[in-house]
Amino acid sequence: MAAKIAIINTSTRPIRVGPSVTAFVKEILEKADPSADITTVDVADFNLPVFDEPAAPAMIPAMAQHTKEHSKAWSAEIAKYDAYILVANEYNFGMSGATKNAIDFLYNEWIGKPIYIVTYGIMGATNASEQLKAVLTGMKLKVVETRPNLAFHGLQAGPDMYAAMSKGELGEGSKKDWETDKKEELIKGFTELKELLASPPKAEAVA
């Protein structure tokens, strides 16, 4: 049975380009490996508030349980998968608050499992990528070494940035750039994710 992989869109704005970026990445990876079992997971679908559980996630399930329905749903969804592809945006030179908040609801659901970070933004979101690497490594996930950064065509001066920010549209220029310059890197990272899947996760749940 193929490993179950979640590709997670972390953008939650009402007008957002995140779903289109996630779909672009998913299409590239599925063409490279048609046998891959990749499911799209959208953080926005879970309507997560700022973390509001009485117990720290590291205490669950050994010493406490989630009490909120949104927490239970998000936890159960993430626990279903063997590996993850995190498609994350960058706001103001760092990961978005929604991205970090979604991560802060989790711990035992995914420790020891492999995760592949793909970031996007005006300049490619390298700061968000570095922050995510530090956070997820600290949470005991196995972070893929290759972490593609997808910059919008034309950077700050290009129309694709404005289309993404104001209309939630992924410009053709950006798609062409990524298809030409980032496809190989995207596939390389996915190959590394599958290699990490070959080694079993370490069970480090809090006792």
CYANA upper distance limits for C-alpha pairs under 8 A (distance plus 0.5 A):
  2 ALA  CA     35 SER  CA      8.08
  2 ALA  CA     36 ALA  CA      7.26
  2 ALA  CA     37 ASP  CA      6.81
  3 ALA  CA     36 ALA  CA      8.10
  3 ALA  CA     37 ASP  CA      7.03
  3 ALA  CA     81 TYR  CA      8.23
  3 ALA  CA     82 ASP  CA      6.47
  3 ALA  CA     83 ALA  CA      8.10
  3 ALA  CA    197 LEU  CA      8.37
  4 LYS  CA     37 ASP  CA      5.93
  4 LYS  CA     38 ILE  CA      6.92
  4 LYS  CA     39 THR  CA      8.16
  4 LYS  CA     80 LYS  CA      8.21
  4 LYS  CA     81 TYR  CA      5.55
  4 LYS  CA     82 ASP  CA      5.79
  4 LYS  CA     83 ALA  CA      7.19
  5 ILE  CA     36 ALA  CA      8.43
  5 ILE  CA     37 ASP  CA      6.52
  5 ILE  CA     38 ILE  CA      5.28
  5 ILE  CA     39 THR  CA      6.76
  5 ILE  CA     81 TYR  CA      6.09
  5 ILE  CA     82 ASP  CA      6.39
  5 ILE  CA     83 ALA  CA      5.35
  5 ILE  CA     84 TYR  CA      5.91
  5 ILE  CA     85 ILE  CA      7.85
  6 ALA  CA     38 ILE  CA      6.15
  6 ALA  CA     39 THR  CA      5.39
  6 ALA  CA     40 THR  CA      6.35
  6 ALA  CA     41 VAL  CA      6.76
  6 ALA  CA     78 ILE  CA      8.38
  6 ALA  CA     81 TYR  CA      6.73
  6 ALA  CA     83 ALA  CA      6.99
  6 ALA  CA     84 TYR  CA      5.32
  6 ALA  CA     85 ILE  CA      6.62
  7 ILE  CA     22 THR  CA      7.83
  7 ILE  CA     26 LYS  CA      7.88
  7 ILE  CA     38 ILE  CA      7.05
  7 ILE  CA     39 THR  CA      6.50
  7 ILE  CA     40 THR  CA      5.42
  7 ILE  CA     41 VAL  CA      6.47
  7 ILE  CA     84 TYR  CA      6.32
  7 ILE  CA     85 ILE  CA      4.97
  7 ILE  CA     86 LEU  CA      6.44
  7 ILE  CA     87 VAL  CA      7.55
  8 ILE  CA     22 THR  CA      8.10
  8 ILE  CA     40 THR  CA      6.52
  8 ILE  CA     41 VAL  CA      5.22
  8 ILE  CA     42 ASP  CA      6.28
  8 ILE  CA     43 VAL  CA      7.56
  8 ILE  CA     84 TYR  CA      7.70
  8 ILE  CA     85 ILE  CA      6.55
  8 ILE  CA     86 LEU  CA      5.44
  8 ILE  CA     87 VAL  CA      6.33
  9 ASN  CA     18 GLY  CA      6.67
  9 ASN  CA     19 PRO  CA      6.83
  9 ASN  CA     22 THR  CA      6.59
  9 ASN  CA     40 THR  CA      7.96
  9 ASN  CA     41 VAL  CA      6.78
  9 ASN  CA     42 ASP  CA      5.40
  9 ASN  CA     43 VAL  CA      6.68
  9 ASN  CA     86 LEU  CA      7.13
  9 ASN  CA     87 VAL  CA      5.72
  9 ASN  CA     88 ALA  CA      7.04
 10 THR  CA     18 GLY  CA      7.81
 10 THR  CA     42 ASP  CA      6.98
 10 THR  CA     43 VAL  CA      5.78
 10 THR  CA     44 ALA  CA      7.82
 10 THR  CA     86 LEU  CA      7.92
 10 THR  CA     87 VAL  CA      6.92
 10 THR  CA     88 ALA  CA      5.96
 10 THR  CA     89 ASN  CA      7.75
 10 THR  CA     98 ALA  CA      7.38
 10 THR  CA     99 THR  CA      5.88
 10 THR  CA    102 ALA  CA      8.43
 11 SER  CA     16 ARG  CA      7.31
 11 SER  CA     17 VAL  CA      8.47
 11 SER  CA     18 GLY  CA      5.98
 11 SER  CA     19 PRO  CA      8.33
 11 SER  CA     42 ASP  CA      8.47
 11 SER  CA     43 VAL  CA      7.57
 11 SER  CA     44 ALA  CA      7.55
 11 SER  CA     88 ALA  CA      7.31
 11 SER  CA     89 ASN  CA      7.01
 11 SER  CA     96 SER  CA      8.45
 11 SER  CA     98 ALA  CA      7.50
 11 SER  CA     99 THR  CA      7.66
 12 THR  CA     16 ARG  CA      7.66
 12 THR  CA     43 VAL  CA      7.23
 12 THR  CA     44 ALA  CA      5.34
 12 THR  CA     98 ALA  CA      7.32
 15 ILE  CA    165 MET  CA      8.00
 15 ILE  CA    166 SER  CA      7.50
 15 ILE  CA    167 LYS  CA      6.74
 15 ILE  CA    168 GLY  CA      5.64
 16 ARG  CA    164 ALA  CA      7.28
 16 ARG  CA    165 MET  CA      7.32
 16 ARG  CA    167 LYS  CA      7.76
 16 ARG  CA    168 GLY  CA      4.73
 16 ARG  CA    169 GLU  CA      8.05
 17 VAL  CA     21 VAL  CA      6.86
 17 VAL  CA    164 ALA  CA      5.86
 17 VAL  CA    165 MET  CA      7.85
 17 VAL  CA    167 LYS  CA      8.38
 17 VAL  CA    168 GLY  CA      4.68
 17 VAL  CA    169 GLU  CA      6.01
 17 VAL  CA    170 LEU  CA      6.58
 18 GLY  CA     22 THR  CA      6.53
 18 GLY  CA     87 VAL  CA      8.22
 18 GLY  CA     88 ALA  CA      8.23
 18 GLY  CA     89 ASN  CA      7.81
 18 GLY  CA    168 GLY  CA      8.29
 19 PRO  CA     23 ALA  CA      6.55
 19 PRO  CA     42 ASP  CA      8.40
 20 SER  CA     24 PHE  CA      6.61
 20 SER  CA    169 GLU  CA      7.90
 20 SER  CA    170 LEU  CA      6.80
 21 VAL  CA     25 VAL  CA      6.80
 21 VAL  CA     87 VAL  CA      8.26
 21 VAL  CA    170 LEU  CA      7.56
 22 THR  CA     26 LYS  CA      6.59
 22 THR  CA     40 THR  CA      8.50
 22 THR  CA     87 VAL  CA      6.67
 23 ALA  CA     27 GLU  CA      6.58
 24 PHE  CA     28 ILE  CA      6.92
 24 PHE  CA    175 LYS  CA      8.38
 25 VAL  CA     29 LEU  CA      6.84
 25 VAL  CA    186 LEU  CA      8.02
 26 LYS  CA     30 GLU  CA      6.55
 26 LYS  CA     38 ILE  CA      8.09
 27 GLU  CA     31 LYS  CA      6.61
 28 ILE  CA     32 ALA  CA      6.85
 28 ILE  CA    183 LYS  CA      7.50
 28 ILE  CA    186 LEU  CA      8.20
 28 ILE  CA    187 ILE  CA      7.98
 29 LEU  CA     33 ASP  CA      6.67
 29 LEU  CA    186 LEU  CA      7.92
 29 LEU  CA    187 ILE  CA      6.66
 29 LEU  CA    190 PHE  CA      7.59
 30 GLU  CA     34 PRO  CA      5.43
 30 GLU  CA     35 SER  CA      8.04
 30 GLU  CA     36 ALA  CA      6.91
 30 GLU  CA     38 ILE  CA      8.35
 32 ALA  CA    187 ILE  CA      7.44
 42 ASP  CA     46 PHE  CA      8.18
 43 VAL  CA     47 ASN  CA      7.91
 43 VAL  CA     48 LEU  CA      8.30
 43 VAL  CA    102 ALA  CA      7.69
 44 ALA  CA     48 LEU  CA      8.06
 46 PHE  CA     70 HIS  CA      6.62
 46 PHE  CA     73 ALA  CA      7.81
 46 PHE  CA     74 TRP  CA      6.97
 47 ASN  CA     70 HIS  CA      7.48
 48 LEU  CA     70 HIS  CA      6.73
 48 LEU  CA     71 SER  CA      7.97
 48 LEU  CA    102 ALA  CA      7.60
 50 VAL  CA    101 ASN  CA      6.81
 51 PHE  CA    101 ASN  CA      6.92
 51 PHE  CA    104 ASP  CA      7.45
 51 PHE  CA    105 PHE  CA      6.97
 53 GLU  CA     66 HIS  CA      7.24
 53 GLU  CA     67 THR  CA      7.17
 53 GLU  CA     68 LYS  CA      7.53
 53 GLU  CA     71 SER  CA      8.35
 54 PRO  CA     67 THR  CA      8.38
 55 ALA  CA     59 MET  CA      7.12
 55 ALA  CA     60 ILE  CA      8.21
 55 ALA  CA     64 ALA  CA      7.06
 55 ALA  CA     65 GLN  CA      8.03
 55 ALA  CA     66 HIS  CA      7.98
 56 ALA  CA     60 ILE  CA      7.87
 57 PRO  CA    104 ASP  CA      8.07
 57 PRO  CA    105 PHE  CA      6.62
 57 PRO  CA    106 LEU  CA      6.15
 57 PRO  CA    107 TYR  CA      6.07
 57 PRO  CA    108 ASN  CA      7.86
 58 ALA  CA    106 LEU  CA      8.26
 58 ALA  CA    107 TYR  CA      6.05
 58 ALA  CA    108 ASN  CA      6.92
 58 ALA  CA    205 ALA  CA      8.14
 58 ALA  CA    206 VAL  CA      6.99
 59 MET  CA     63 MET  CA      5.64
 59 MET  CA     64 ALA  CA      6.23
 59 MET  CA     65 GLN  CA      8.44
 59 MET  CA    206 VAL  CA      6.96
 60 ILE  CA     64 ALA  CA      5.54
 60 ILE  CA     65 GLN  CA      5.98
 60 ILE  CA     66 HIS  CA      7.78
 60 ILE  CA    108 ASN  CA      7.47
 60 ILE  CA    206 VAL  CA      8.31
 61 PRO  CA     65 GLN  CA      6.11
 61 PRO  CA    108 ASN  CA      8.31
 62 ALA  CA    205 ALA  CA      8.34
 62 ALA  CA    206 VAL  CA      6.92
 62 ALA  CA    207 ALA  CA      6.21
 63 MET  CA    207 ALA  CA      8.17
 66 HIS  CA     71 SER  CA      6.74
 66 HIS  CA     72 LYS  CA      6.50
 67 THR  CA     71 SER  CA      7.83
 67 THR  CA     72 LYS  CA      7.93
 68 LYS  CA     72 LYS  CA      6.84
 69 GLU  CA     73 ALA  CA      6.64
 70 HIS  CA     74 TRP  CA      6.63
 71 SER  CA     75 SER  CA      6.43
 71 SER  CA    105 PHE  CA      7.35
 72 LYS  CA     76 ALA  CA      6.51
 73 ALA  CA     77 GLU  CA      6.66
 74 TRP  CA     78 ILE  CA      6.79
 75 SER  CA     79 ALA  CA      6.60
 75 SER  CA    105 PHE  CA      8.05
 75 SER  CA    106 LEU  CA      7.09
 75 SER  CA    109 GLU  CA      7.02
 76 ALA  CA     80 LYS  CA      6.99
 76 ALA  CA    109 GLU  CA      8.36
 77 GLU  CA     81 TYR  CA      8.21
 78 ILE  CA    109 GLU  CA      6.84
 78 ILE  CA    110 TRP  CA      7.64
 79 ALA  CA    109 GLU  CA      5.13
 79 ALA  CA    110 TRP  CA      6.84
 82 ASP  CA    113 LYS  CA      6.98
 82 ASP  CA    114 PRO  CA      8.15
 82 ASP  CA    197 LEU  CA      8.09
 83 ALA  CA    113 LYS  CA      6.29
 83 ALA  CA    114 PRO  CA      5.61
 83 ALA  CA    115 ILE  CA      6.31
 83 ALA  CA    193 LEU  CA      8.19
 83 ALA  CA    197 LEU  CA      7.66
 84 TYR  CA    114 PRO  CA      6.99
 84 TYR  CA    115 ILE  CA      5.12
 84 TYR  CA    116 TYR  CA      6.66
 85 ILE  CA    115 ILE  CA      6.19
 85 ILE  CA    116 TYR  CA      5.10
 85 ILE  CA    117 ILE  CA      6.44
 85 ILE  CA    118 VAL  CA      7.71
 86 LEU  CA    115 ILE  CA      7.58
 86 LEU  CA    116 TYR  CA      6.57
 86 LEU  CA    117 ILE  CA      5.43
 86 LEU  CA    118 VAL  CA      6.50
 86 LEU  CA    119 THR  CA      8.44
 87 VAL  CA    117 ILE  CA      6.85
 87 VAL  CA    118 VAL  CA      5.36
 87 VAL  CA    119 THR  CA      6.13
 87 VAL  CA    120 TYR  CA      8.15
 88 ALA  CA     95 MET  CA      7.82
 88 ALA  CA     96 SER  CA      8.50
 88 ALA  CA     99 THR  CA      7.57
 88 ALA  CA    117 ILE  CA      8.06
 88 ALA  CA    118 VAL  CA      6.85
 88 ALA  CA    119 THR  CA      5.26
 88 ALA  CA    120 TYR  CA      6.96
 88 ALA  CA    128 ALA  CA      8.17
 89 ASN  CA     95 MET  CA      6.98
 89 ASN  CA     96 SER  CA      7.09
 89 ASN  CA    119 THR  CA      6.15
 89 ASN  CA    120 TYR  CA      5.67
 89 ASN  CA    121 GLY  CA      6.41
 89 ASN  CA    125 ALA  CA      7.31
 89 ASN  CA    128 ALA  CA      7.81
 90 GLU  CA     94 GLY  CA      5.82
 90 GLU  CA     95 MET  CA      5.35
 90 GLU  CA     96 SER  CA      6.30
 90 GLU  CA    119 THR  CA      7.78
 90 GLU  CA    120 TYR  CA      7.12
 90 GLU  CA    121 GLY  CA      6.14
 90 GLU  CA    125 ALA  CA      5.71
 90 GLU  CA    127 ASN  CA      8.06
 90 GLU  CA    128 ALA  CA      6.06
 91 TYR  CA     95 MET  CA      6.58
 91 TYR  CA     96 SER  CA      5.90
 91 TYR  CA    121 GLY  CA      8.44
 93 PHE  CA    125 ALA  CA      7.80
 93 PHE  CA    127 ASN  CA      6.37
 93 PHE  CA    128 ALA  CA      7.46
 94 GLY  CA    125 ALA  CA      7.96
 94 GLY  CA    127 ASN  CA      5.79
 94 GLY  CA    128 ALA  CA      5.01
 94 GLY  CA    131 GLN  CA      7.70
 95 MET  CA     99 THR  CA      7.05
 95 MET  CA    100 LYS  CA      7.52
 95 MET  CA    127 ASN  CA      7.80
 95 MET  CA    128 ALA  CA      4.77
 95 MET  CA    129 SER  CA      8.08
 95 MET  CA    131 GLN  CA      7.42
 95 MET  CA    132 LEU  CA      7.81
 96 SER  CA    100 LYS  CA      7.09
 96 SER  CA    128 ALA  CA      8.40
 97 GLY  CA    101 ASN  CA      6.43
 98 ALA  CA    102 ALA  CA      6.60
 99 THR  CA    103 ILE  CA      6.91
100 LYS  CA    104 ASP  CA      6.63
101 ASN  CA    105 PHE  CA      7.27
102 ALA  CA    106 LEU  CA      7.92
106 LEU  CA    110 TRP  CA      8.06
107 TYR  CA    111 ILE  CA      6.67
107 TYR  CA    139 MET  CA      7.35
108 ASN  CA    204 GLU  CA      8.34
108 ASN  CA    205 ALA  CA      6.22
108 ASN  CA    206 VAL  CA      8.44
110 TRP  CA    141 LEU  CA      7.37
111 ILE  CA    139 MET  CA      6.94
111 ILE  CA    140 LYS  CA      5.64
111 ILE  CA    141 LEU  CA      5.41
111 ILE  CA    201 PRO  CA      8.19
111 ILE  CA    202 LYS  CA      8.02
111 ILE  CA    203 ALA  CA      7.92
111 ILE  CA    204 GLU  CA      7.58
111 ILE  CA    205 ALA  CA      8.32
112 GLY  CA    140 LYS  CA      6.08
112 GLY  CA    141 LEU  CA      5.16
112 GLY  CA    142 LYS  CA      6.52
112 GLY  CA    201 PRO  CA      5.00
112 GLY  CA    202 LYS  CA      5.34
112 GLY  CA    203 ALA  CA      7.09
112 GLY  CA    204 GLU  CA      7.93
113 LYS  CA    141 LEU  CA      5.74
113 LYS  CA    142 LYS  CA      6.26
113 LYS  CA    197 LEU  CA      8.13
113 LYS  CA    201 PRO  CA      5.76
113 LYS  CA    202 LYS  CA      8.20
114 PRO  CA    141 LEU  CA      6.32
114 PRO  CA    142 LYS  CA      4.87
114 PRO  CA    143 VAL  CA      6.31
114 PRO  CA    144 VAL  CA      7.41
114 PRO  CA    193 LEU  CA      6.82
114 PRO  CA    196 LEU  CA      6.60
114 PRO  CA    197 LEU  CA      7.02
114 PRO  CA    201 PRO  CA      8.44
115 ILE  CA    141 LEU  CA      7.18
115 ILE  CA    142 LYS  CA      6.54
115 ILE  CA    143 VAL  CA      5.54
115 ILE  CA    144 VAL  CA      6.56
115 ILE  CA    193 LEU  CA      7.31
116 TYR  CA    143 VAL  CA      6.57
116 TYR  CA    144 VAL  CA      5.55
116 TYR  CA    146 THR  CA      8.24
116 TYR  CA    147 ARG  CA      7.42
116 TYR  CA    189 GLY  CA      7.34
116 TYR  CA    190 PHE  CA      7.71
116 TYR  CA    193 LEU  CA      6.81
117 ILE  CA    129 SER  CA      7.33
117 ILE  CA    132 LEU  CA      8.12
117 ILE  CA    133 LYS  CA      8.19
117 ILE  CA    143 VAL  CA      8.09
117 ILE  CA    144 VAL  CA      7.69
117 ILE  CA    146 THR  CA      8.45
117 ILE  CA    147 ARG  CA      5.83
117 ILE  CA    148 PRO  CA      7.80
118 VAL  CA    129 SER  CA      7.84
118 VAL  CA    147 ARG  CA      6.10
118 VAL  CA    148 PRO  CA      5.72
118 VAL  CA    149 ASN  CA      6.68
118 VAL  CA    150 LEU  CA      8.16
119 THR  CA    124 GLY  CA      7.16
119 THR  CA    125 ALA  CA      6.07
119 THR  CA    126 THR  CA      7.77
119 THR  CA    128 ALA  CA      7.50
119 THR  CA    129 SER  CA      6.57
119 THR  CA    147 ARG  CA      8.15
119 THR  CA    148 PRO  CA      7.06
119 THR  CA    149 ASN  CA      5.51
119 THR  CA    150 LEU  CA      6.60
120 TYR  CA    124 GLY  CA      5.36
120 TYR  CA    125 ALA  CA      5.69
120 TYR  CA    149 ASN  CA      6.14
120 TYR  CA    150 LEU  CA      4.91
120 TYR  CA    151 ALA  CA      6.28
120 TYR  CA    152 PHE  CA      8.17
121 GLY  CA    125 ALA  CA      5.59
121 GLY  CA    150 LEU  CA      7.01
121 GLY  CA    151 ALA  CA      5.85
121 GLY  CA    152 PHE  CA      6.82
122 ILE  CA    151 ALA  CA      5.91
122 ILE  CA    152 PHE  CA      5.90
122 ILE  CA    155 LEU  CA      5.76
122 ILE  CA    156 GLN  CA      6.63
122 ILE  CA    161 MET  CA      6.82
123 MET  CA    150 LEU  CA      8.20
123 MET  CA    151 ALA  CA      5.40
123 MET  CA    152 PHE  CA      7.47
123 MET  CA    155 LEU  CA      6.44
123 MET  CA    156 GLN  CA      8.20
124 GLY  CA    149 ASN  CA      5.12
124 GLY  CA    150 LEU  CA      5.01
124 GLY  CA    151 ALA  CA      4.21
124 GLY  CA    152 PHE  CA      7.61
125 ALA  CA    129 SER  CA      6.86
125 ALA  CA    149 ASN  CA      6.47
125 ALA  CA    150 LEU  CA      7.70
125 ALA  CA    151 ALA  CA      7.77
126 THR  CA    130 GLU  CA      6.77
126 THR  CA    149 ASN  CA      6.70
127 ASN  CA    131 GLN  CA      6.71
128 ALA  CA    132 LEU  CA      6.53
129 SER  CA    133 LYS  CA      6.64
129 SER  CA    147 ARG  CA      7.61
129 SER  CA    149 ASN  CA      8.14
130 GLU  CA    134 ALA  CA      6.84
131 GLN  CA    135 VAL  CA      6.71
132 LEU  CA    136 LEU  CA      6.37
133 LYS  CA    137 THR  CA      6.34
133 LYS  CA    143 VAL  CA      7.18
134 ALA  CA    138 GLY  CA      6.56
135 VAL  CA    139 MET  CA      6.78
136 LEU  CA    140 LYS  CA      6.99
136 LEU  CA    141 LEU  CA      6.17
136 LEU  CA    142 LYS  CA      8.37
136 LEU  CA    143 VAL  CA      7.52
137 THR  CA    141 LEU  CA      5.91
137 THR  CA    142 LYS  CA      7.04
137 THR  CA    143 VAL  CA      6.80
142 LYS  CA    196 LEU  CA      8.01
144 VAL  CA    189 GLY  CA      7.14
144 VAL  CA    192 GLU  CA      6.74
144 VAL  CA    193 LEU  CA      6.45
144 VAL  CA    196 LEU  CA      8.33
145 GLU  CA    189 GLY  CA      7.77
145 GLU  CA    192 GLU  CA      8.04
146 THR  CA    185 GLU  CA      7.90
146 THR  CA    188 LYS  CA      7.65
146 THR  CA    189 GLY  CA      5.44
146 THR  CA    192 GLU  CA      8.16
147 ARG  CA    189 GLY  CA      7.20
148 PRO  CA    182 LYS  CA      7.75
148 PRO  CA    185 GLU  CA      6.90
148 PRO  CA    186 LEU  CA      6.79
148 PRO  CA    189 GLY  CA      8.25
150 LEU  CA    178 TRP  CA      7.45
150 LEU  CA    182 LYS  CA      8.06
151 ALA  CA    155 LEU  CA      7.11
151 ALA  CA    174 SER  CA      7.99
152 PHE  CA    158 GLY  CA      8.20
152 PHE  CA    160 ASP  CA      6.56
152 PHE  CA    161 MET  CA      6.51
152 PHE  CA    173 GLY  CA      8.42
152 PHE  CA    174 SER  CA      5.73
153 HIS  CA    158 GLY  CA      6.61
153 HIS  CA    159 PRO  CA      8.34
153 HIS  CA    160 ASP  CA      6.49
153 HIS  CA    161 MET  CA      7.99
153 HIS  CA    171 GLY  CA      8.28
153 HIS  CA    173 GLY  CA      5.98
153 HIS  CA    174 SER  CA      5.06
153 HIS  CA    177 ASP  CA      7.32
154 GLY  CA    158 GLY  CA      4.38
154 GLY  CA    159 PRO  CA      7.66
154 GLY  CA    160 ASP  CA      7.64
154 GLY  CA    161 MET  CA      8.26
155 LEU  CA    160 ASP  CA      8.46
155 LEU  CA    161 MET  CA      7.24
156 GLN  CA    161 MET  CA      7.01
157 ALA  CA    161 MET  CA      8.24
158 GLY  CA    162 TYR  CA      7.98
159 PRO  CA    163 ALA  CA      6.69
159 PRO  CA    171 GLY  CA      8.41
160 ASP  CA    164 ALA  CA      6.54
160 ASP  CA    169 GLU  CA      8.37
160 ASP  CA    170 LEU  CA      7.30
160 ASP  CA    171 GLY  CA      5.52
160 ASP  CA    173 GLY  CA      7.68
160 ASP  CA    174 SER  CA      7.41
161 MET  CA    165 MET  CA      6.67
162 TYR  CA    166 SER  CA      6.23
162 TYR  CA    167 LYS  CA      8.06
163 ALA  CA    167 LYS  CA      5.64
163 ALA  CA    168 GLY  CA      6.73
163 ALA  CA    169 GLU  CA      5.79
163 ALA  CA    170 LEU  CA      7.41
163 ALA  CA    171 GLY  CA      7.40
164 ALA  CA    168 GLY  CA      4.94
164 ALA  CA    169 GLU  CA      5.27
164 ALA  CA    170 LEU  CA      6.26
164 ALA  CA    171 GLY  CA      7.99
165 MET  CA    169 GLU  CA      8.40
170 LEU  CA    174 SER  CA      7.49
170 LEU  CA    175 LYS  CA      7.81
171 GLY  CA    175 LYS  CA      7.00
172 GLU  CA    176 LYS  CA      6.61
173 GLY  CA    177 ASP  CA      6.63
174 SER  CA    178 TRP  CA      6.58
175 LYS  CA    179 GLU  CA      6.46
176 LYS  CA    180 THR  CA      6.57
177 ASP  CA    181 ASP  CA      6.23
177 ASP  CA    182 LYS  CA      7.88
178 TRP  CA    182 LYS  CA      5.14
178 TRP  CA    183 LYS  CA      6.69
179 GLU  CA    183 LYS  CA      5.62
182 LYS  CA    186 LEU  CA      6.53
183 LYS  CA    187 ILE  CA      6.75
184 GLU  CA    188 LYS  CA      6.60
185 GLU  CA    189 GLY  CA      6.71
186 LEU  CA    190 PHE  CA      6.89
187 ILE  CA    191 THR  CA      6.66
188 LYS  CA    192 GLU  CA      6.86
189 GLY  CA    193 LEU  CA      6.76
190 PHE  CA    194 LYS  CA      6.86
191 THR  CA    195 GLU  CA      6.79
192 GLU  CA    196 LEU  CA      6.77
193 LEU  CA    197 LEU  CA      6.81
194 LYS  CA    198 ALA  CA      7.09
195 GLU  CA    199 SER  CA      7.93
197 LEU  CA    201 PRO  CA      8.47
